Amino acid sequence: MLPRRRSNPSSILEFYLDREAVNLRKQAEGMPLSIRRDELLRKANQAETTAQVSHGSRIPNRSITRPENQ
């Protein structure tokens, strides 16, 4: 029996969010200007931002550097 491959949940989340953002933008693309179109584009932006934040939090040894007091 082959060992089960485990994937990183964060990368799955990022993949899902990226795919969702693309789908939402495609839905909004054919719509006339409306509140619904704005909602779809807002959700797409939120998904992209969440994916970026998730990716940024996974980078090892990433810390906030503080300026040295002089």
Secondary structure as GFF3:
##gff-version 3
##sequence-region A 1 70
A	DSSP	alpha_helix	9	29	.	.	.	ID=ss1
A	DSSP	alpha_helix	35	58	.	.	.	ID=ss2
###
